[in-house]
Amino acid sequence: MGLFKQSTLPNLFDNHPPFQIDGNFGSVAAIGEMLLQSDENRAILLPALPKQWKNGKVKGLCARLGAEYNIKWEDGKLNKFTISAKADYTTDVYYSNNKISINVKSGENITIYADEFC
């Protein structure tokens, strides 16, 4: 966490000279992967959520195959997630030891609450 406190600006850009684009893009990509991992067959929600991030939300994380995720968590656990599909989207969504199969039509969005899923 020292890296964030000492070498990272509020917009997540790094602040050590010279300007390093790989540091800027790499750190944001790594954080995205901590919150959502996806491939052509599945999406994994909050696979590496830090214990220090007890409550939070993220909007607009892009998954493979043209879907966008908004995820909210409370007390370190999934609260709800929304999937917006840019194209017809079918995948298995995993959280902890739970799995749900999702089908979303192009232009639609669905919200799933943790109590429906877990």
Summary of the structure (lengths in Angstrom):
residues: 118
radius of gyration: 15.6
end to end distance: 30.3
largest distance: 48.6
contacts: 301
relative contact order: 0.14
helix: 21%
strand: 45%
